[in-house]
Amino acid sequence: MKYIKKANGDIQIVVGKVLPAMLEEGDSVIEAEAPLDKSDRDFWVVQDGELSVDEAAKTAKQREGKLEEVRACREPLLAEADVEINKIMDGAGEMDSDLPLWRSYRKDLRDITDSYKADMSLLDAVEDVETDVTWPTKP
């Protein structure tokens, strides 16, 4: 499969033959062993005249997307924990209250992305954030 790398860095897919009229100053023709998926276009790189997908960059972007999903699911849980902590605090933070449990739960929620960053294989295994993430248990 042939592609044209434009002088500005853009990459165009060539259908058929590369004609001289298609090339401008600074353009170059590059090849890929097999057609590349257009959805991976943000991750196309040229190395040694070959076009390929930068798998490391693609994986990093996918992982960051999953972490964003985790954060989005975590937000309402943090808000709920804040409400519960405030209720306890408004009640003068009674000694036999669940305040330490709620504070610990809230800290575990805040730290959840750190545990997935520390072991990316855990993050890679997540298909559905709501069910596959090991969420802390509410008090």
C-alpha positions as CSV (number, residue, x, y, z in Angstrom):
1,M,0.0,0.0,0.0
2,K,1.4,3.4,-0.9
3,Y,1.0,6.7,0.9
4,I,2.2,10.2,0.4
5,K,3.9,12.0,3.2
6,K,3.3,15.7,2.6
7,A,5.9,18.3,3.4
8,N,3.8,19.5,6.3
9,G,3.8,16.0,7.9
10,D,0.2,15.0,6.8
11,I,-0.1,11.5,5.3
12,Q,-2.4,10.8,2.4
13,I,-3.7,7.4,1.3
14,V,-3.0,6.7,-2.4
15,V,-5.6,4.8,-4.3
16,G,-4.0,3.4,-7.4
17,K,-0.7,4.6,-8.8
18,V,1.3,7.5,-7.5
19,L,1.4,10.1,-10.3
20,P,4.1,12.8,-10.4
21,A,1.3,15.4,-10.5
22,M,0.2,14.2,-7.0
23,L,3.6,15.2,-5.5
24,E,4.6,18.7,-4.4
25,E,8.0,19.9,-3.4
26,G,9.0,18.2,-0.1
27,D,6.5,15.3,-0.5
28,S,7.7,11.7,-0.4
29,V,6.1,8.4,-1.3
30,I,6.1,5.8,1.5
31,E,4.9,2.2,1.7
32,A,3.3,0.0,4.3
33,E,3.5,-3.8,4.3
34,A,-0.3,-3.9,4.6
35,P,-3.1,-1.4,4.5
36,L,-3.3,0.5,7.8
37,D,-6.5,1.0,9.6
38,K,-7.7,4.6,9.1
39,S,-8.9,4.7,12.8
40,D,-5.2,4.5,13.8
41,R,-4.3,7.5,11.7
42,D,-3.3,9.5,14.8
43,F,-0.6,6.9,15.5
44,W,0.9,6.5,12.0
45,V,4.7,7.0,12.0
46,V,7.3,6.8,9.3
47,Q,10.5,5.0,10.1
48,D,13.1,4.1,7.5
49,G,10.7,4.9,4.7
50,E,8.1,2.5,6.0
51,L,4.7,3.6,7.4
52,S,3.5,1.8,10.5
53,V,1.4,2.2,13.6
54,D,3.1,3.4,16.8
55,E,1.6,0.8,19.1
56,A,3.1,2.2,22.2
57,A,1.5,5.6,21.6
58,K,-1.8,3.9,20.7
59,T,-1.8,1.8,23.9
60,A,-0.9,4.9,26.0
61,K,-3.9,6.8,24.5
62,Q,-6.2,3.9,25.2
63,R,-5.0,3.6,28.8
64,E,-5.5,7.3,29.4
65,G,-9.0,7.0,28.0
66,K,-9.8,4.1,30.5
67,L,-8.4,6.2,33.4
68,E,-10.7,9.0,32.3
69,E,-13.6,6.6,32.4
70,V,-12.6,5.5,35.9
71,R,-12.4,9.1,37.0
72,A,-15.8,9.9,35.6
73,C,-17.4,6.9,37.4
74,R,-15.6,7.9,40.6
75,E,-16.9,11.4,40.7
76,P,-20.4,10.7,41.9
77,L,-19.1,8.3,44.5
78,L,-16.7,11.0,45.8
79,A,-19.7,13.4,46.0
80,E,-21.7,10.9,47.9
81,A,-18.9,10.3,50.3
82,D,-18.5,14.1,50.8
83,V,-22.2,14.3,51.7
84,E,-22.0,11.5,54.2
85,I,-18.9,13.0,55.8
86,N,-20.6,16.4,56.0
87,K,-23.7,14.9,57.6
88,I,-21.5,13.3,60.3
89,M,-19.5,16.4,60.8
90,D,-22.7,18.5,61.1
91,G,-23.8,16.1,63.8
92,A,-20.6,17.1,65.8
93,G,-18.6,14.1,64.5
94,E,-19.8,11.8,67.2
95,M,-17.1,9.4,68.5
96,D,-19.0,6.3,67.6
97,S,-19.8,7.6,64.1
98,D,-18.7,6.1,60.8
99,L,-16.5,9.2,60.1
100,P,-13.2,7.2,59.9
101,L,-14.8,4.6,57.6
102,W,-16.2,7.2,55.2
103,R,-12.8,9.1,55.2
104,S,-11.0,5.9,54.5
105,Y,-13.5,5.0,51.7
106,R,-13.1,8.5,50.2
107,K,-9.3,8.1,50.3
108,D,-9.5,4.7,48.6
109,L,-11.7,6.3,45.9
110,R,-9.1,9.1,45.3
111,D,-6.3,6.6,45.1
112,I,-8.0,4.1,42.8
113,T,-6.3,5.5,39.6
114,D,-2.9,5.1,41.3
115,S,-3.4,1.4,41.7
116,Y,-4.3,1.0,38.0
117,K,-1.3,3.2,36.9
118,A,1.0,1.1,39.1
119,D,-0.1,-2.1,37.3
120,M,-1.1,-1.4,33.7
121,S,-2.1,-5.0,33.2
122,L,-5.0,-4.4,35.6
123,L,-6.1,-1.5,33.5
124,D,-5.6,-3.4,30.2
125,A,-8.0,-6.1,31.5
126,V,-10.8,-3.5,32.1
127,E,-13.6,-3.8,29.5
128,D,-16.4,-2.2,31.5
129,V,-15.3,0.4,34.1
130,E,-18.4,0.0,36.3
131,T,-18.1,-3.8,36.6
132,D,-14.4,-4.6,36.0
133,V,-12.8,-2.0,38.3
134,T,-12.4,-3.2,41.9
135,W,-14.2,-0.3,43.7
136,P,-13.9,0.2,47.4
137,T,-16.8,-0.9,49.6
138,K,-19.0,1.8,51.0
139,P,-19.2,1.8,54.8
